[in-house]
Structures are given as structure tokens and as C-alpha cells.
């Protein structure tokens, strides 16, 4: 391992770590494309394509799905933005290597820096994407009015946090069960296409149907976000506290699993497979 002289003071170490995370975030964003601006533009186009698909689907379904009085496009965006942010966080964090990474040969680098850089890189890309889309729609089509922007942004951050927590669990499982981890991650992504609740609201579901969706923290987050976005919608069947506690529990389990895996993981595992 290449040696790096560490700072003696706690404040100096904090600044060194923050600088390291910043450069790692830049590297994470640029890894999607050689040009960072083009990487964000590609992400914007992907999100717009997903918005167009769900807008078309829900337009055919009509008011039977969207039981909220308000701007329909805002109803679609409030679900798609959180859905994409959550799943991008899951995929990016789960893809972080837990061992045998060449970046780990340099002394300042460690697993926590790589994890934070990947998570914040995803968050940065998604926030820029959302701001650009909302700005273009407000300028080109019609102004967008959100009842509580702070609460809606808090739900976006919670969707990102829970996605990172789920990704950390998959990241901990990856060295031990790489194939199973990939399959379960794909199943989780596919389940969220239906059980995230981006196409309907929890208040419109019956008791038996609601029980099928209540396990998913993203379902609670999207429904609570619509309570902050729309003035006349009050989510009664969901709770953002549930999503927060699930995210914290999964994060703790995942970090414990990563710590245990790093005590045993070896690059020879991949060679054996």
C-alpha cells in the first residue's frame, strides 16, 4: 500500500477527508461519461423518457388512478423523481466494490470514502436533473406551484437515503453471494415498478390492497411527498417515520456486513469464481 502521512489534528483530518470525498464524487460523476455535462444531459433524457412513458400510461387510465385535484404532470413528476432517485441510489451503492479495488491501494482512500462519494455523486446528478426539468417546464409550459417545497425536498432526500441503505445491504452481500445479490437486486427494482405507488395514492387503496404495498418504504415516501406537493391531499395511510427507521436499520445491518466482509474478502475469490 502506498503510504500517506496523515494529519495530526482532528480538524485537519476532517478537511483532508472532505477534499478526498469531493474529488471522488467528481470522479464518480465523470465515470458515467468523459464529459460531466453530457453525463447529466443523458440522465435528464432518461428521466424525461420515463416521465413520458408513465404520463402516457396514466393518461389512458384516467382519473381512476390519480385521485388528487391538481396539476397532473406534477402528480407524475412527484412519483417518477423519487422512484428514479431511489433506484439509482440502490444500483450505484450496490455496485461499489468491497475488496480488491485498485483505488484502495492508496492510503488516503478507504471504503467509507468510496461509499460516500458514490452516494453523493448520485444525489448530485439527480438534484441537477430535477432542477433542470422543473425549470424548463415552468418556463416553457406553465409555472409549477408546490405547497411545501421544503417537505417535498425532504422526501427526496429520504428516498435517496433509503436507496443508499438498501444498496449498502446488497453491497455487503456481494462478496459472499455475487449472483444471488444481483438477482435479488433486480427483483427489488422490478417490484418497485409496481409497489412504489408512483401511479396511485395510498388513500385510494383498500385495506387488503394497502397491506401489499405497506412493506415498501418508497411507497410511504412517495405518498407523503404528494401530501407536501398538493394542497388538498392528506396522506392518512403512510408514514415517513417508518421509511426513516427502515433506512436506518438497513444501513446499520449493511455497514456491519461490510465490516465483517472486509475482514475476510480476498481478490482470489473472484479468480476462483
C-alpha positions in Angstrom: 0.0 0.0 0.0 1.2 3.5 -0.8 1.9 5.5 2.3 0.3 8.8 3.0 1.2 10.9 6.0 -2.0 11.6 8.0 -2.8 14.9 9.6 -2.2 15.0 13.3 -5.2 17.2 14.2 -8.8 16.2 14.0 -9.8 19.3 12.0 -7.0 18.7 9.5 -8.1 15.1 9.1 -11.7 16.3 8.5 -10.6 18.7 5.8 -8.5 16.0 4.1 -11.4 13.6 4.1 -13.8 16.2 2.8 -11.4 17.0 0.0 -10.9 13.4 -0.8 -14.7 12.8 -0.9 -15.1 15.8 -3.2 -12.6 14.5 -5.7 -14.1 11.0 -5.5 -17.5 12.5 -6.2 -16.2 14.3 -9.3 -14.6 11.0 -10.4 -17.9 9.2 -9.8 -19.9 11.7 -11.9 -17.4 11.7 -14.7 -17.2 7.9 -14.8 -20.7 7.9 -16.4 -19.3 9.9 -19.4 -16.0 11.5 -20.3 -17.8 14.9 -20.2 -19.6 15.6 -16.9 -22.2 17.9 -18.6 -23.1 15.2 -21.1 -23.4 12.7 -18.3 -26.1 14.9 -16.7 -27.8 15.6 -20.0 -28.0 11.8 -20.7 -29.5 11.4 -17.2 -32.0 14.1 -17.9 -33.1 12.5 -21.2 -33.5 9.1 -19.4 -35.7 10.6 -16.7 -37.8 12.5 -19.3 -38.3 9.3 -21.3 -39.5 7.6 -18.1 -41.8 10.5 -17.3 -43.3 10.4 -20.8 -43.9 6.7 -20.5 -45.8 6.9 -17.2 -47.6 10.1 -18.3 -48.9 8.2 -21.3 -49.9 5.2 -19.2 -51.7 7.2 -16.5 -53.4 9.3 -19.2 -55.1 6.2 -20.6 -56.1 5.1 -17.1 -57.6 8.4 -16.3 -58.9 9.8 -13.0 -59.4 6.3 -11.6 -55.7 6.3 -10.7 -54.9 9.9 -9.9 -57.4 10.8 -7.2 -55.8 14.2 -6.5 -57.2 17.6 -7.6 -54.2 19.4 -9.0 -51.8 19.5 -12.0 -51.5 16.1 -13.5 -47.9 16.5 -14.7 -46.9 17.4 -11.1 -48.5 14.2 -9.9 -46.4 12.2 -12.4 -43.2 14.0 -11.6 -43.6 13.7 -7.8 -43.7 9.9 -8.3 -41.1 9.5 -11.0 -38.4 11.7 -9.4 -38.4 9.9 -6.1 -38.7 6.5 -7.9 -35.6 7.2 -10.1 -33.6 8.7 -7.2 -34.2 5.7 -5.0 -33.4 3.1 -7.6 -30.3 4.9 -8.9 -29.0 5.1 -5.3 -29.6 1.4 -4.9 -27.8 0.5 -8.1 -24.8 2.8 -7.6 -24.1 2.0 -4.0 -24.6 -1.8 -4.5 -22.0 -1.6 -7.3 -19.2 -0.3 -5.1 -16.5 -3.0 -4.8 -15.8 -4.2 -1.2 -12.4 -5.6 -1.9 -9.6 -5.8 -4.4 -10.3 -2.3 -5.7 -7.1 -0.6 -7.1 -8.2 2.7 -5.6 -7.9 1.1 -2.1 -4.1 0.7 -2.7 -3.7 4.4 -1.9 -3.5 5.2 1.8 -6.0 8.1 2.0 -8.7 6.1 0.3 -10.9 3.8 2.3 -14.3 2.1 1.8 -16.3 4.8 3.6 -14.9 7.5 1.2 -15.8 5.4 -1.8 -19.3 4.7 -0.4 -20.0 8.4 0.4 -18.6 9.5 -3.0 -20.8 7.2 -4.9 -23.9 8.1 -2.9 -23.3 11.9 -3.1 -22.4 11.6 -6.8 -25.8 10.0 -7.5 -27.6 12.6 -5.3 -25.8 15.5 -7.2 -26.8 14.1 -10.6 -30.4 13.6 -9.6 -30.8 17.0 -8.0 -29.4 18.8 -11.0 -31.7 16.7 -13.3 -34.8 17.6 -11.2 -33.9 21.3 -11.1 -33.4 21.5 -14.8 -36.6 19.6 -15.7 -38.7 21.7 -13.3 -37.1 24.9 -14.6 -37.7 24.0 -18.2 -41.3 23.0 -17.6 -42.0 26.2 -15.6 -40.5 28.4 -18.3 -41.8 26.6 -21.4 -45.2 25.3 -20.3 -46.6 26.6 -17.1 -45.4 27.7 -13.6 -45.2 24.9 -11.1 -46.7 25.6 -7.6 -45.7 23.3 -4.8 -47.4 23.7 -1.4 -44.4 22.8 0.8 -41.1 22.7 -1.2 -39.1 22.0 1.9 -41.1 19.0 2.8 -41.1 17.7 -0.7 -37.3 18.1 -0.9 -37.0 16.2 2.5 -38.9 13.3 1.0 -36.5 13.3 -2.0 -33.6 13.1 0.4 -35.3 10.3 2.3 -35.8 8.4 -0.9 -32.1 8.8 -1.7 -31.2 7.8 1.9 -33.3 4.6 1.9 -32.0 3.7 -1.6 -28.4 4.0 -0.3 -29.3 1.9 2.8 -30.7 -0.9 0.6 -27.7 -0.6 -1.7 -25.3 -1.0 1.3 -27.1 -4.3 2.2 -26.6 -5.6 -1.4 -23.0 -4.3 -1.2 -22.3 -6.4 1.9 -23.8 -9.5 0.3 -22.0 -9.1 -3.0 -18.6 -10.7 -2.0 -20.3 -13.7 -0.5 -23.2 -14.3 -2.9 -22.5 -12.2 -6.1 -25.0 -14.0 -8.3 -27.7 -14.1 -5.7 -27.1 -10.5 -4.7 -27.5 -9.4 -8.4 -30.7 -11.4 -8.8 -32.3 -10.1 -5.6 -31.3 -6.5 -6.5 -33.0 -6.9 -9.9 -36.1 -8.4 -8.3 -36.2 -5.4 -5.9 -36.0 -3.0 -8.8 -38.8 -4.8 -10.7 -41.0 -4.9 -7.6 -40.7 -1.2 -7.2 -42.1 -0.7 -10.7 -45.5 -1.7 -9.1 -45.2 -1.4 -5.4 -43.6 2.0 -5.2 -47.0 3.6 -5.6 -46.0 6.2 -8.1 -49.1 5.7 -10.2 -51.7 5.9 -7.4 -52.2 7.3 -3.8 -52.5 5.3 -0.6 -55.8 6.9 0.4 -57.5 5.3 -2.6 -56.4 1.7 -1.7 -58.5 -0.7 0.3 -57.2 -2.5 3.4 -56.2 -5.7 1.7 -54.5 -3.9 -1.2 -52.8 -1.4 1.1 -51.2 -4.3 3.1 -49.5 -5.4 -0.2 -47.7 -2.1 -0.5 -47.1 -1.1 3.1 -43.9 -3.0 3.4 -42.1 -0.8 0.9 -40.6 2.4 2.4 -40.6 4.1 -1.1 -44.3 3.7 -1.2 -44.6 5.7 2.1 -42.1 8.3 0.9 -43.9 9.0 -2.4 -47.3 9.2 -0.8 -46.0 11.6 1.9 -44.3 13.7 -0.8 -47.6 14.2 -2.5 -49.0 15.4 0.7 -46.4 18.1 0.7 -46.8 18.9 -3.0 -50.6 19.1 -3.2 -52.7 21.4 -1.0 -55.8 19.2 -0.9 -54.2 15.8 -0.3 -53.6 14.5 3.2 -51.9 11.1 3.4 -53.5 9.1 6.2 -52.2 5.6 5.5 -48.5 6.2 5.2 -45.7 7.5 7.4 -42.3 9.0 6.6 -41.1 7.9 10.0 -41.5 4.3 9.0 -39.3 4.8 5.9 -36.7 6.6 8.1 -36.4 3.8 10.6 -36.3 1.2 8.0 -33.5 3.1 6.2 -31.5 3.4 9.5 -31.9 -0.3 10.3 -30.8 -1.4 6.8 -27.9 1.0 6.9 -26.7 -0.4 10.3 -27.1 -4.0 9.0 -25.3 -3.2 5.8 -22.4 -1.5 7.5 -21.9 -4.4 9.9 -22.0 -6.7 7.0 -19.4 -4.7 5.1 -17.1 -4.6 8.1 -17.3 -8.3 8.5 -16.8 -8.9 4.8 -13.7 -6.7 4.7 -12.1 -8.9 7.4 -12.4 -12.0 5.1 -12.7 -10.8 1.5 -9.8 -11.5 -0.9 -9.2 -10.8 -4.5 -8.6 -14.6 -5.0 -12.4 -15.1 -4.5 -13.1 -13.5 -7.9 -10.3 -15.6 -9.5 -11.8 -18.7 -8.0 -15.2 -17.9 -9.4 
